[in-house]
């Protein structure tokens, strides 16, 4: 029940007093509940909280992207976010692979055309590339 001033509007001071009174009542209820809480359960609760504190130190390096947090804040399922993200990455990967294949095809076609037009220079280029690739460490295809 909100306190109203004489002109019919809510009195901010009375409203604040009412909210504080309500808050104090809720705190009192919590205190009563805690005092009635069995001591054995209190010990388990403290142990549980201690375990949470101990474990959080081990995983504090984990960062959650804000996009995921926003997604969850919107009431959406994070598993769906993950599947959508994987699909997006797979699509992007396909696009990149197509571009890489096009570049390789262009390189091969370009070398063929150079070989026909400038055979000596192209042979020298190929030898230089081969020598340099022999000097590089193996990258396991990456």
N, CA, C and O atoms as CSV, one atom per row, in Angstrom:
chain,resi,resn,atom,element,x,y,z
A,1,UNK,N,N,0.843,-1.164,0.000
A,1,UNK,CA,C,0.000,0.000,0.000
A,1,UNK,C,C,0.896,1.237,0.000
A,1,UNK,O,O,1.669,1.450,0.934
A,2,UNK,N,N,0.790,2.037,-1.034
A,2,UNK,CA,C,1.620,3.217,-1.188
A,2,UNK,C,C,1.014,4.413,-0.468
A,2,UNK,O,O,-0.194,4.647,-0.513
A,3,UNK,N,N,1.883,5.158,0.194
A,3,UNK,CA,C,1.431,6.375,0.866
A,3,UNK,C,C,1.263,7.462,-0.180
A,3,UNK,O,O,2.115,7.629,-1.052
A,4,UNK,N,N,0.163,8.201,-0.094
A,4,UNK,CA,C,-0.072,9.259,-1.062
A,4,UNK,C,C,-0.125,10.604,-0.356
A,4,UNK,O,O,-0.572,10.720,0.785
A,5,UNK,N,N,0.346,11.615,-1.073
A,5,UNK,CA,C,0.306,12.972,-0.534
A,5,UNK,C,C,-1.128,13.508,-0.659
A,5,UNK,O,O,-2.003,12.844,-1.216
A,6,UNK,N,N,-1.348,14.701,-0.140
A,6,UNK,CA,C,-2.686,15.289,-0.157
A,6,UNK,C,C,-3.175,15.540,-1.576
A,6,UNK,O,O,-4.379,15.486,-1.824
A,7,UNK,N,N,-2.273,15.813,-2.512
A,7,UNK,CA,C,-2.688,16.112,-3.874
A,7,UNK,C,C,-2.929,14.857,-4.713
A,7,UNK,O,O,-3.208,14.974,-5.907
A,8,UNK,N,N,-2.830,13.667,-4.129
A,8,UNK,CA,C,-3.135,12.429,-4.837
A,8,UNK,C,C,-1.916,11.745,-5.438
A,8,UNK,O,O,-2.031,10.628,-5.943
A,9,UNK,N,N,-0.754,12.385,-5.397
A,9,UNK,CA,C,0.468,11.786,-5.932
A,9,UNK,C,C,1.202,11.019,-4.836
A,9,UNK,O,O,1.017,11.291,-3.650
A,10,UNK,N,N,2.030,10.063,-5.236
A,10,UNK,CA,C,2.801,9.275,-4.292
A,10,UNK,C,C,3.890,10.140,-3.672
A,10,UNK,O,O,4.641,10.814,-4.378
A,11,UNK,N,N,3.967,10.111,-2.342
A,11,UNK,CA,C,4.977,10.865,-1.609
A,11,UNK,C,C,6.271,10.049,-1.632
A,11,UNK,O,O,6.296,8.943,-1.093
A,12,UNK,N,N,7.349,10.562,-2.242
A,12,UNK,CA,C,8.584,9.790,-2.343
A,12,UNK,C,C,9.160,9.384,-0.996
A,12,UNK,O,O,9.683,8.279,-0.853
A,13,UNK,N,N,9.069,10.270,-0.005
A,13,UNK,CA,C,9.614,9.951,1.310
A,13,UNK,C,C,8.828,8.810,1.955
A,13,UNK,O,O,9.417,7.884,2.514
A,14,UNK,N,N,7.521,8.877,1.877
A,14,UNK,CA,C,6.686,7.825,2.447
A,14,UNK,C,C,6.900,6.507,1.685
A,14,UNK,O,O,6.910,5.427,2.275
A,15,UNK,N,N,7.067,6.624,0.382
A,15,UNK,CA,C,7.316,5.428,-0.431
A,15,UNK,C,C,8.642,4.784,-0.033
A,15,UNK,O,O,8.721,3.562,0.092
A,16,UNK,N,N,9.673,5.585,0.164
A,16,UNK,CA,C,10.971,5.080,0.586
A,16,UNK,C,C,10.877,4.414,1.954
A,16,UNK,O,O,11.441,3.341,2.163
A,17,UNK,N,N,10.163,5.050,2.891
A,17,UNK,CA,C,9.995,4.467,4.220
A,17,UNK,C,C,9.294,3.116,4.137
A,17,UNK,O,O,9.658,2.178,4.846
A,18,UNK,N,N,8.298,3.022,3.281
A,18,UNK,CA,C,7.554,1.770,3.116
A,18,UNK,C,C,8.447,0.676,2.527
A,18,UNK,O,O,8.385,-0.477,2.955
A,19,UNK,N,N,9.268,1.037,1.554
A,19,UNK,CA,C,10.179,0.064,0.942
A,19,UNK,C,C,11.209,-0.408,1.955
A,19,UNK,O,O,11.504,-1.601,2.032
A,20,UNK,N,N,11.764,0.527,2.739
A,20,UNK,CA,C,12.751,0.162,3.765
A,20,UNK,C,C,12.117,-0.738,4.815
A,20,UNK,O,O,12.734,-1.709,5.255
A,21,UNK,N,N,10.892,-0.423,5.221
A,21,UNK,CA,C,10.177,-1.253,6.193
A,21,UNK,C,C,9.969,-2.659,5.637
A,21,UNK,O,O,10.159,-3.644,6.352
A,22,UNK,N,N,9.583,-2.756,4.379
A,22,UNK,CA,C,9.388,-4.044,3.724
A,22,UNK,C,C,10.705,-4.817,3.661
A,22,UNK,O,O,10.736,-6.022,3.910
A,23,UNK,N,N,11.788,-4.121,3.329
A,23,UNK,CA,C,13.113,-4.745,3.266
A,23,UNK,C,C,13.538,-5.271,4.633
A,23,UNK,O,O,14.052,-6.384,4.741
A,24,UNK,N,N,13.328,-4.481,5.663
A,24,UNK,CA,C,13.677,-4.921,7.024
A,24,UNK,C,C,12.886,-6.164,7.424
A,24,UNK,O,O,13.430,-7.062,8.066
A,25,UNK,N,N,11.617,-6.222,7.052
A,25,UNK,CA,C,10.804,-7.410,7.335
A,25,UNK,C,C,11.368,-8.640,6.623
A,25,UNK,O,O,11.426,-9.723,7.207
A,26,UNK,N,N,11.781,-8.479,5.373
A,26,UNK,CA,C,12.351,-9.604,4.618
A,26,UNK,C,C,13.671,-10.067,5.241
A,26,UNK,O,O,13.930,-11.267,5.329
A,27,UNK,N,N,14.502,-9.116,5.672
A,27,UNK,CA,C,15.764,-9.465,6.335
A,27,UNK,C,C,15.476,-10.216,7.629
A,27,UNK,O,O,16.154,-11.194,7.946
A,28,UNK,N,N,14.465,-9.760,8.382
A,28,UNK,CA,C,14.094,-10.441,9.622
A,28,UNK,C,C,13.661,-11.878,9.326
A,28,UNK,O,O,14.049,-12.800,10.044
A,29,UNK,N,N,12.867,-12.073,8.283
A,29,UNK,CA,C,12.422,-13.416,7.901
A,29,UNK,C,C,13.609,-14.312,7.550
A,29,UNK,O,O,13.644,-15.484,7.924
A,30,UNK,N,N,14.575,-13.754,6.834
A,30,UNK,CA,C,15.774,-14.522,6.473
A,30,UNK,C,C,16.556,-14.903,7.725
A,30,UNK,O,O,17.036,-16.030,7.842
A,31,UNK,N,N,16.682,-13.965,8.659
A,31,UNK,CA,C,17.408,-14.253,9.903
A,31,UNK,C,C,16.722,-15.370,10.683
A,31,UNK,O,O,17.392,-16.254,11.217
A,32,UNK,N,N,15.396,-15.338,10.752
A,32,UNK,CA,C,14.650,-16.382,11.451
A,32,UNK,C,C,14.886,-17.732,10.776
A,32,UNK,O,O,15.099,-18.740,11.450
A,33,UNK,N,N,14.846,-17.749,9.457
A,33,UNK,CA,C,15.066,-18.996,8.716
A,33,UNK,C,C,16.476,-19.531,8.969
A,33,UNK,O,O,16.659,-20.736,9.146
A,34,UNK,N,N,17.469,-18.647,8.986
A,34,UNK,CA,C,18.847,-19.083,9.223
A,34,UNK,C,C,19.021,-19.629,10.634
A,34,UNK,O,O,19.728,-20.618,10.830
A,35,UNK,N,N,18.390,-19.003,11.613
A,35,UNK,CA,C,18.505,-19.476,12.989
A,35,UNK,C,C,17.829,-20.827,13.179
A,35,UNK,O,O,18.256,-21.628,14.011
A,36,UNK,N,N,16.784,-21.078,12.414
A,36,UNK,CA,C,16.082,-22.349,12.512
A,36,UNK,C,C,16.757,-23.448,11.688
A,36,UNK,O,O,16.427,-24.626,11.827
A,37,UNK,N,N,17.690,-23.062,10.842
A,37,UNK,CA,C,18.388,-24.011,9.983
A,37,UNK,C,C,19.250,-24.921,10.848
A,37,UNK,O,O,19.982,-24.436,11.711
A,38,UNK,N,N,19.175,-26.229,10.631
A,38,UNK,CA,C,19.896,-27.191,11.467
A,38,UNK,C,C,21.402,-27.016,11.318
A,38,UNK,O,O,21.903,-26.715,10.235
A,39,UNK,N,N,22.118,-27.210,12.431
A,39,UNK,CA,C,23.561,-26.971,12.428
A,39,UNK,C,C,24.289,-27.926,11.478
A,39,UNK,O,O,25.292,-27.541,10.878
A,40,UNK,N,N,23.807,-29.154,11.332
A,40,UNK,CA,C,24.439,-30.103,10.405
A,40,UNK,C,C,24.305,-29.598,8.968
A,40,UNK,O,O,25.250,-29.697,8.186
A,41,UNK,N,N,23.150,-29.064,8.623
A,41,UNK,CA,C,22.942,-28.508,7.295
A,41,UNK,C,C,23.784,-27.256,7.086
A,41,UNK,O,O,24.246,-26.988,5.976
A,42,UNK,N,N,23.984,-26.480,8.171
A,42,UNK,CA,C,24.837,-25.291,8.060
A,42,UNK,C,C,26.249,-25.700,7.676
A,42,UNK,O,O,26.881,-25.065,6.832
A,43,UNK,N,N,26.749,-26.785,8.311
A,43,UNK,CA,C,28.099,-27.254,8.020
A,43,UNK,C,C,28.203,-27.705,6.562
A,43,UNK,O,O,29.188,-27.405,5.888
A,44,UNK,N,N,27.189,-28.423,6.076
A,44,UNK,CA,C,27.184,-28.864,4.673
A,44,UNK,C,C,27.147,-27.665,3.732
A,44,UNK,O,O,27.826,-27.646,2.705
A,45,UNK,N,N,26.350,-26.673,4.094
A,45,UNK,CA,C,26.262,-25.467,3.277
A,45,UNK,C,C,27.608,-24.765,3.203
A,45,UNK,O,O,28.036,-24.351,2.125
A,46,UNK,N,N,28.275,-24.628,4.337
A,46,UNK,CA,C,29.588,-23.972,4.378
A,46,UNK,C,C,30.596,-24.777,3.555
A,46,UNK,O,O,31.383,-24.198,2.807
A,47,UNK,N,N,30.577,-26.099,3.684
A,47,UNK,CA,C,31.490,-26.950,2.912
A,47,UNK,C,C,31.222,-26.806,1.416
A,47,UNK,O,O,32.152,-26.746,0.612
A,48,UNK,N,N,29.948,-26.752,1.055
A,48,UNK,CA,C,29.576,-26.582,-0.354
A,48,UNK,C,C,30.092,-25.248,-0.894
A,48,UNK,O,O,30.685,-25.190,-1.971
A,49,UNK,N,N,29.859,-24.192,-0.140
A,49,UNK,CA,C,30.330,-22.871,-0.560
A,49,UNK,C,C,31.850,-22.825,-0.625
A,49,UNK,O,O,32.411,-22.186,-1.516
A,50,UNK,N,N,32.520,-23.491,0.303
A,50,UNK,CA,C,33.973,-23.560,0.295
A,50,UNK,C,C,34.462,-24.289,-0.955
A,50,UNK,O,O,35.441,-23.875,-1.576
A,51,UNK,N,N,33.787,-25.359,-1.318
A,51,UNK,CA,C,34.152,-26.123,-2.527
A,51,UNK,C,C,33.959,-25.278,-3.788
A,51,UNK,O,O,34.788,-25.315,-4.697
A,52,UNK,N,N,32.869,-24.522,-3.838
A,52,UNK,CA,C,32.631,-23.623,-4.971
A,52,UNK,C,C,33.750,-22.598,-5.057
A,52,UNK,O,O,34.265,-22.327,-6.142
A,53,UNK,N,N,34.126,-22.032,-3.931
A,53,UNK,CA,C,35.201,-21.043,-3.902
A,53,UNK,C,C,36.522,-21.656,-4.362
A,53,UNK,O,O,37.267,-21.041,-5.125
A,54,UNK,N,N,36.804,-22.857,-3.898
A,54,UNK,CA,C,38.047,-23.531,-4.272
A,54,UNK,C,C,38.070,-23.839,-5.774
A,54,UNK,O,O,39.087,-23.633,-6.437
A,55,UNK,N,N,36.956,-24.329,-6.303
A,55,UNK,CA,C,36.899,-24.695,-7.721
A,55,UNK,C,C,36.918,-23.482,-8.633
A,55,UNK,O,O,37.465,-23.547,-9.734
A,56,UNK,N,N,36.333,-22.382,-8.198
A,56,UNK,CA,C,36.303,-21.200,-9.056
A,56,UNK,C,C,37.706,-20.678,-9.336
A,56,UNK,O,O,37.944,-20.075,-10.383
A,57,UNK,N,N,38.638,-20.903,-8.413
A,57,UNK,CA,C,40.021,-20.489,-8.650
A,57,UNK,C,C,40.632,-21.268,-9.814
A,57,UNK,O,O,41.465,-20.737,-10.549
A,58,UNK,N,N,40.217,-22.528,-9.982
A,58,UNK,CA,C,40.770,-23.366,-11.044
A,58,UNK,C,C,40.209,-23.024,-12.412
A,58,UNK,O,O,40.854,-23.294,-13.425
A,59,UNK,N,N,39.024,-22.436,-12.464
A,59,UNK,CA,C,38.397,-22.180,-13.760
A,59,UNK,C,C,38.215,-20.697,-14.057
A,59,UNK,O,O,37.490,-20.342,-14.986
A,60,UNK,N,N,38.853,-19.834,-13.291
A,60,UNK,CA,C,38.632,-18.403,-13.497
A,60,UNK,C,C,39.225,-17.901,-14.813
A,60,UNK,O,O,38.913,-16.790,-15.239
A,61,UNK,N,N,40.070,-18.693,-15.460
A,61,UNK,CA,C,40.645,-18.299,-16.739
A,61,UNK,C,C,39.660,-18.473,-17.894
A,61,UNK,O,O,39.910,-17.982,-18.995
A,62,UNK,N,N,38.548,-19.161,-17.658
A,62,UNK,CA,C,37.566,-19.387,-18.705
A,62,UNK,C,C,36.802,-18.093,-18.951
A,62,UNK,O,O,36.287,-17.471,-18.022
A,63,UNK,N,N,36.738,-17.703,-20.213
A,63,UNK,CA,C,36.021,-16.498,-20.568
A,63,UNK,C,C,34.822,-16.867,-21.429
A,63,UNK,O,O,34.924,-17.699,-22.331
A,64,UNK,N,N,33.710,-16.255,-21.150
A,64,UNK,CA,C,32.496,-16.497,-21.920
A,64,UNK,C,C,32.255,-15.266,-22.790
A,64,UNK,O,O,32.167,-14.149,-22.279
A,65,UNK,N,N,32.148,-15.468,-24.109
A,65,UNK,CA,C,31.912,-14.320,-24.987
A,65,UNK,C,C,30.601,-13.613,-24.641
A,65,UNK,O,O,29.613,-14.251,-24.278
A,66,UNK,N,N,30.613,-12.303,-24.760
A,66,UNK,CA,C,29.419,-11.524,-24.440
A,66,UNK,C,C,28.245,-11.902,-25.330
A,66,UNK,O,O,27.093,-11.782,-24.913
A,67,UNK,N,N,28.517,-12.361,-26.557
A,67,UNK,CA,C,27.418,-12.767,-27.429
A,67,UNK,C,C,26.648,-13.932,-26.821
A,67,UNK,O,O,25.427,-14.010,-26.955
A,68,UNK,N,N,27.368,-14.845,-26.147
A,68,UNK,CA,C,26.706,-15.976,-25.498
A,68,UNK,C,C,25.891,-15.486,-24.302
A,68,UNK,O,O,24.757,-15.920,-24.096
A,69,UNK,N,N,26.471,-14.586,-23.522
A,69,UNK,CA,C,25.763,-14.038,-22.363
A,69,UNK,C,C,24.497,-13.309,-22.820
A,69,UNK,O,O,23.428,-13.488,-22.238
A,70,UNK,N,N,24.623,-12.489,-23.863
A,70,UNK,CA,C,23.456,-11.775,-24.397
A,70,UNK,C,C,22.401,-12.759,-24.889
A,70,UNK,O,O,21.206,-12.565,-24.661
A,71,UNK,N,N,22.850,-13.816,-25.566
A,71,UNK,CA,C,21.949,-14.844,-26.083
A,71,UNK,C,C,21.147,-15.473,-24.942
A,71,UNK,O,O,19.936,-15.658,-25.054
A,72,UNK,N,N,21.827,-15.796,-23.853
A,72,UNK,CA,C,21.172,-16.406,-22.697
A,72,UNK,C,C,20.251,-15.393,-22.019
A,72,UNK,O,O,19.155,-15.743,-21.582
A,73,UNK,N,N,20.698,-14.129,-21.931
A,73,UNK,CA,C,19.870,-13.078,-21.329
A,73,UNK,C,C,18.553,-12.898,-22.085
A,73,UNK,O,O,17.538,-12.518,-21.501
A,74,UNK,N,N,18.583,-13.174,-23.384
A,74,UNK,CA,C,17.367,-13.071,-24.192
A,74,UNK,C,C,16.441,-14.264,-23.969
A,74,UNK,O,O,15.367,-14.345,-24.566
A,75,UNK,N,N,16.862,-15.189,-23.105
A,75,UNK,CA,C,16.038,-16.354,-22.799
A,75,UNK,C,C,16.186,-17.471,-23.806
A,75,UNK,O,O,15.337,-18.359,-23.885
A,76,UNK,N,N,17.259,-17.434,-24.576
A,76,UNK,CA,C,17.469,-18.436,-25.611
A,76,UNK,C,C,18.413,-19.523,-25.107
A,76,UNK,O,O,19.201,-19.300,-24.188
A,77,UNK,N,N,18.322,-20.686,-25.712
A,77,UNK,CA,C,19.077,-21.863,-25.307
A,77,UNK,C,C,20.523,-21.762,-25.806
A,77,UNK,O,O,20.734,-21.600,-27.008
A,78,UNK,N,N,21.529,-21.854,-24.917
A,78,UNK,CA,C,22.922,-21.763,-25.357
A,78,UNK,C,C,23.341,-22.938,-26.247
A,78,UNK,O,O,24.270,-22.804,-27.043
A,79,UNK,N,N,22.670,-24.080,-26.121
A,79,UNK,CA,C,22.977,-25.211,-27.003
A,79,UNK,C,C,22.625,-24.873,-28.447
A,79,UNK,O,O,23.333,-25.264,-29.375
A,80,UNK,N,N,21.529,-24.146,-28.629
A,80,UNK,CA,C,21.148,-23.720,-29.980
A,80,UNK,C,C,22.173,-22.727,-30.508
A,80,UNK,O,O,22.529,-22.765,-31.686
A,81,UNK,N,N,22.649,-21.837,-29.640
A,81,UNK,CA,C,23.695,-20.889,-30.041
A,81,UNK,C,C,24.915,-21.647,-30.552
A,81,UNK,O,O,25.491,-21.296,-31.582
A,82,UNK,N,N,25.304,-22.696,-29.817
A,82,UNK,CA,C,26.479,-23.485,-30.199
A,82,UNK,C,C,26.272,-24.138,-31.555
A,82,UNK,O,O,27.156,-24.079,-32.409
A,83,UNK,N,N,25.119,-24.760,-31.765
A,83,UNK,CA,C,24.885,-25.432,-33.049
A,83,UNK,C,C,24.833,-24.423,-34.193
A,83,UNK,O,O,25.345,-24.692,-35.279
A,84,UNK,N,N,24.215,-23.258,-33.955
A,84,UNK,CA,C,24.181,-22.219,-34.994
A,84,UNK,C,C,25.591,-21.709,-35.289
A,84,UNK,O,O,25.935,-21.460,-36.445
A,85,UNK,N,N,26.396,-21.555,-34.253
A,85,UNK,CA,C,27.760,-21.078,-34.438
A,85,UNK,C,C,28.593,-22.089,-35.224
A,85,UNK,O,O,29.370,-21.710,-36.101
A,86,UNK,N,N,28.430,-23.375,-34.908
A,86,UNK,CA,C,29.167,-24.422,-35.630
A,86,UNK,C,C,28.765,-24.416,-37.100
A,86,UNK,O,O,29.620,-24.531,-37.979
A,87,UNK,N,N,27.470,-24.283,-37.370
A,87,UNK,CA,C,27.006,-24.219,-38.769
A,87,UNK,C,C,27.605,-23.015,-39.480
A,87,UNK,O,O,28.029,-23.115,-40.631
A,88,UNK,N,N,27.641,-21.876,-38.794
A,88,UNK,CA,C,28.199,-20.655,-39.381
A,88,UNK,C,C,29.683,-20.835,-39.695
A,88,UNK,O,O,30.152,-20.432,-40.759
A,89,UNK,N,N,30.419,-21.445,-38.761
A,89,UNK,CA,C,31.850,-21.668,-38.964
A,89,UNK,C,C,32.077,-22.644,-40.129
A,89,UNK,O,O,32.987,-22.454,-40.936
A,90,UNK,N,N,31.250,-23.679,-40.205
A,90,UNK,CA,C,31.381,-24.654,-41.298
A,90,UNK,C,C,31.121,-23.987,-42.649
A,90,UNK,O,O,31.827,-24.253,-43.621
A,91,UNK,N,N,30.115,-23.127,-42.707
A,91,UNK,CA,C,29.818,-22.410,-43.955
A,91,UNK,C,C,30.980,-21.508,-44.336
A,91,UNK,O,O,31.394,-21.470,-45.495
A,92,UNK,N,N,31.503,-20.779,-43.353
A,92,UNK,CA,C,32.651,-19.897,-43.616
A,92,UNK,C,C,33.862,-20.712,-44.064
A,92,UNK,O,O,34.605,-20.289,-44.950
A,93,UNK,N,N,34.061,-21.879,-43.455
A,93,UNK,CA,C,35.167,-22.755,-43.824
A,93,UNK,C,C,35.034,-23.214,-45.281
A,93,UNK,O,O,36.023,-23.272,-46.013
A,94,UNK,N,N,33.815,-23.537,-45.690
A,94,UNK,CA,C,33.593,-23.939,-47.076
A,94,UNK,C,C,33.932,-22.802,-48.034
A,94,UNK,O,O,34.536,-23.028,-49.082
A,95,UNK,N,N,33.544,-21.582,-47.675
A,95,UNK,CA,C,33.844,-20.420,-48.522
A,95,UNK,C,C,35.350,-20.231,-48.637
A,95,UNK,O,O,35.869,-19.990,-49.727
A,96,UNK,N,N,36.050,-20.342,-47.512
A,96,UNK,CA,C,37.508,-20.178,-47.519
A,96,UNK,C,C,38.164,-21.286,-48.349
A,96,UNK,O,O,39.101,-21.022,-49.102
A,97,UNK,N,N,37.682,-22.508,-48.219
A,97,UNK,CA,C,38.235,-23.616,-49.003
A,97,UNK,C,C,38.035,-23.401,-50.497
A,97,UNK,O,O,38.927,-23.691,-51.294
A,98,UNK,N,N,36.867,-22.893,-50.877
A,98,UNK,CA,C,36.608,-22.596,-52.285
A,98,UNK,C,C,37.570,-21.521,-52.781
A,98,UNK,O,O,38.105,-21.625,-53.885
A,99,UNK,N,N,37.792,-20.490,-51.968
A,99,UNK,CA,C,38.729,-19.429,-52.352
A,99,UNK,C,C,40.146,-19.980,-52.470
A,99,UNK,O,O,40.865,-19.638,-53.409
A,100,UNK,N,N,40.558,-20.834,-51.521
A,100,UNK,CA,C,41.895,-21.437,-51.589
A,100,UNK,C,C,42.057,-22.285,-52.840
A,100,UNK,O,O,43.088,-22.217,-53.510
A,101,UNK,N,N,41.046,-23.081,-53.158
A,101,UNK,CA,C,41.094,-23.905,-54.367
A,101,UNK,C,C,41.194,-23.032,-55.612
A,101,UNK,O,O,41.931,-23.361,-56.542
A,102,UNK,N,N,40.458,-21.919,-55.639
A,102,UNK,CA,C,40.511,-21.011,-56.783
A,102,UNK,C,C,41.901,-20.395,-56.922
A,102,UNK,O,O,42.410,-20.242,-58.033
A,103,UNK,N,N,42.510,-20.043,-55.794
A,103,UNK,CA,C,43.863,-19.467,-55.842
A,103,UNK,C,C,44.865,-20.501,-56.348
A,103,UNK,O,O,45.730,-20.182,-57.163
A,104,UNK,N,N,44.751,-21.731,-55.870
A,104,UNK,CA,C,45.658,-22.802,-56.326
A,104,UNK,C,C,45.469,-23.051,-57.822
A,104,UNK,O,O,46.445,-23.192,-58.558
A,105,UNK,N,N,44.209,-23.104,-58.272
A,105,UNK,CA,C,43.941,-23.298,-59.705
A,105,UNK,C,C,44.517,-22.156,-60.522
A,105,UNK,O,O,45.098,-22.373,-61.585
A,106,UNK,N,N,44.353,-20.909,-60.010
A,106,UNK,CA,C,44.905,-19.752,-60.718
A,106,UNK,C,C,46.425,-19.834,-60.777
A,106,UNK,O,O,47.020,-19.548,-61.816
A,107,UNK,N,N,47.062,-20.223,-59.668
A,107,UNK,CA,C,48.522,-20.336,-59.628
A,107,UNK,C,C,49.004,-21.358,-60.656
A,107,UNK,O,O,49.956,-21.103,-61.394
A,108,UNK,N,N,48.347,-22.505,-60.701
A,108,UNK,CA,C,48.744,-23.550,-61.649
A,108,UNK,C,C,48.553,-23.090,-63.093
A,108,UNK,O,O,49.423,-23.307,-63.937
A,109,UNK,N,N,47.417,-22.457,-63.374
A,109,UNK,CA,C,47.160,-21.950,-64.726
A,109,UNK,C,C,48.171,-20.866,-65.089
A,109,UNK,O,O,48.668,-20.825,-66.214
A,110,UNK,N,N,48.472,-19.990,-64.134
A,110,UNK,CA,C,49.443,-18.921,-64.364
A,110,UNK,C,C,50.830,-19.492,-64.669
A,110,UNK,O,O,51.522,-19.020,-65.571
A,111,UNK,N,N,51.231,-20.530,-63.892
A,111,UNK,CA,C,52.528,-21.164,-64.142
A,111,UNK,C,C,52.577,-21.828,-65.516
A,111,UNK,O,O,53.604,-21.783,-66.193
A,112,UNK,N,N,51.465,-22.445,-65.929
A,112,UNK,CA,C,51.420,-23.048,-67.272
A,112,UNK,C,C,51.621,-21.985,-68.351
A,112,UNK,O,O,52.380,-22.177,-69.301
A,113,UNK,N,N,50.919,-20.851,-68.182
A,113,UNK,CA,C,51.041,-19.766,-69.163
A,113,UNK,C,C,52.451,-19.172,-69.152
A,113,UNK,O,O,53.006,-18.856,-70.205
A,114,UNK,N,N,53.026,-19.023,-67.956
A,114,UNK,CA,C,54.396,-18.522,-67.873
A,114,UNK,C,C,55.369,-19.501,-68.524
A,114,UNK,O,O,56.311,-19.087,-69.200
A,115,UNK,N,N,55.141,-20.804,-68.320
A,115,UNK,CA,C,56.018,-21.838,-68.884
A,115,UNK,C,C,56.026,-21.743,-70.411
A,115,UNK,O,O,57.070,-21.901,-71.044
A,116,UNK,N,N,54.853,-21.484,-70.994
A,116,UNK,CA,C,54.770,-21.376,-72.455
A,116,UNK,C,C,55.455,-20.110,-72.957
A,116,UNK,O,O,56.092,-20.110,-74.010
A,117,UNK,N,N,55.316,-19.021,-72.182
A,117,UNK,CA,C,55.833,-17.730,-72.631
A,117,UNK,C,C,57.295,-17.524,-72.236
A,117,UNK,O,O,58.092,-17.057,-73.050
A,118,UNK,N,N,57.655,-17.866,-70.999
A,118,UNK,CA,C,59.002,-17.670,-70.488
A,118,UNK,C,C,59.512,-18.977,-69.878
A,118,UNK,O,O,59.599,-19.088,-68.655
A,119,UNK,N,N,59.846,-19.951,-70.695
A,119,UNK,CA,C,60.216,-21.273,-70.155
A,119,UNK,C,C,61.458,-21.237,-69.254
A,119,UNK,O,O,61.459,-21.882,-68.206
A,120,UNK,N,N,62.511,-20.505,-69.631
A,120,UNK,CA,C,63.736,-20.494,-68.832
A,120,UNK,C,C,63.511,-19.842,-67.463
A,120,UNK,O,O,63.955,-20.366,-66.441
A,121,UNK,N,N,62.833,-18.718,-67.451
A,121,UNK,CA,C,62.578,-18.007,-66.205
A,121,UNK,C,C,61.650,-18.813,-65.294
A,121,UNK,O,O,61.816,-18.811,-64.074
A,122,UNK,N,N,60.679,-19.497,-65.886
A,122,UNK,CA,C,59.746,-20.300,-65.098
A,122,UNK,C,C,60.461,-21.492,-64.477
A,122,UNK,O,O,60.201,-21.848,-63.328
A,123,UNK,N,N,61.373,-22.114,-65.247
A,123,UNK,CA,C,62.148,-23.235,-64.702
A,123,UNK,C,C,63.023,-22.757,-63.538
A,123,UNK,O,O,63.146,-23.446,-62.526
A,124,UNK,N,N,63.623,-21.587,-63.686
A,124,UNK,CA,C,64.448,-21.031,-62.611
A,124,UNK,C,C,63.588,-20.733,-61.377
A,124,UNK,O,O,64.009,-20.979,-60.247
A,125,UNK,N,N,62.399,-20.208,-61.601
A,125,UNK,CA,C,61.479,-19.922,-60.497
A,125,UNK,C,C,61.109,-21.211,-59.768
A,125,UNK,O,O,61.118,-21.263,-58.539
A,126,UNK,N,N,60.780,-22.258,-60.543
A,126,UNK,CA,C,60.383,-23.537,-59.937
A,126,UNK,C,C,61.521,-24.134,-59.117
A,126,UNK,O,O,61.288,-24.684,-58.040
A,127,UNK,N,N,62.767,-24.029,-59.624
A,127,UNK,CA,C,63.918,-24.536,-58.873
A,127,UNK,C,C,64.108,-23.753,-57.568
A,127,UNK,O,O,64.401,-24.324,-56.518
A,128,UNK,N,N,63.932,-22.438,-57.665
A,128,UNK,CA,C,64.076,-21.587,-56.476
A,128,UNK,C,C,63.016,-21.940,-55.429
A,128,UNK,O,O,63.323,-22.045,-54.242
A,129,UNK,N,N,61.786,-22.121,-55.868
A,129,UNK,CA,C,60.698,-22.483,-54.955
A,129,UNK,C,C,60.973,-23.843,-54.328
A,129,UNK,O,O,60.754,-24.036,-53.133
A,130,UNK,N,N,61.453,-24.782,-55.133
A,130,UNK,CA,C,61.727,-26.126,-54.629
A,130,UNK,C,C,62.861,-26.093,-53.600
A,130,UNK,O,O,62.791,-26.775,-52.577
A,131,UNK,N,N,63.895,-25.311,-53.866
A,131,UNK,CA,C,65.003,-25.209,-52.921
A,131,UNK,C,C,64.535,-24.586,-51.602
A,131,UNK,O,O,64.915,-25.045,-50.525
A,132,UNK,N,N,63.722,-23.555,-51.692
A,132,UNK,CA,C,63.222,-22.897,-50.482
A,132,UNK,C,C,62.274,-23.797,-49.701
A,132,UNK,O,O,62.271,-23.764,-48.470
A,133,UNK,N,N,61.477,-24.592,-50.386
A,133,UNK,CA,C,60.540,-25.466,-49.682
A,133,UNK,C,C,61.284,-26.618,-49.003
A,133,UNK,O,O,60.797,-27.157,-48.009
A,134,UNK,N,N,62.463,-27.008,-49.524
A,134,UNK,CA,C,63.265,-28.042,-48.883
A,134,UNK,C,C,63.903,-27.519,-47.599
A,134,UNK,O,O,64.163,-28.292,-46.676
A,135,UNK,N,N,64.155,-26.209,-47.535
A,135,UNK,CA,C,64.770,-25.615,-46.347
A,135,UNK,C,C,63.779,-25.413,-45.206
A,135,UNK,O,O,64.180,-25.309,-44.047
A,136,UNK,N,N,62.471,-25.358,-45.531
A,136,UNK,CA,C,61.461,-25.108,-44.515
A,136,UNK,C,C,61.167,-26.383,-43.722
A,136,UNK,O,O,61.197,-27.477,-44.287
A,137,UNK,N,N,60.882,-26.258,-42.418
A,137,UNK,CA,C,60.524,-27.435,-41.628
A,137,UNK,C,C,59.152,-27.959,-42.051
A,137,UNK,O,O,58.327,-27.210,-42.573
A,138,UNK,N,N,58.917,-29.252,-41.821
A,138,UNK,CA,C,57.644,-29.869,-42.166
A,138,UNK,C,C,56.537,-29.253,-41.315
A,138,UNK,O,O,56.721,-29.005,-40.123
A,139,UNK,N,N,55.370,-29.005,-41.950
A,139,UNK,CA,C,54.272,-28.372,-41.224
A,139,UNK,C,C,53.064,-29.282,-41.089
A,139,UNK,O,O,52.009,-28.834,-40.638
A,140,UNK,N,N,53.187,-30.520,-41.459
A,140,UNK,CA,C,52.063,-31.464,-41.356
A,140,UNK,C,C,50.823,-30.958,-42.075
A,140,UNK,O,O,49.707,-31.114,-41.581
A,141,UNK,N,N,51.015,-30.355,-43.234
A,141,UNK,CA,C,49.878,-29.918,-44.037
A,141,UNK,C,C,49.246,-28.618,-43.594
A,141,UNK,O,O,48.191,-28.253,-44.111
A,142,UNK,N,N,49.851,-27.901,-42.653
A,142,UNK,CA,C,49.277,-26.625,-42.188
A,142,UNK,C,C,50.177,-25.484,-42.558
A,142,UNK,O,O,49.870,-24.331,-42.256
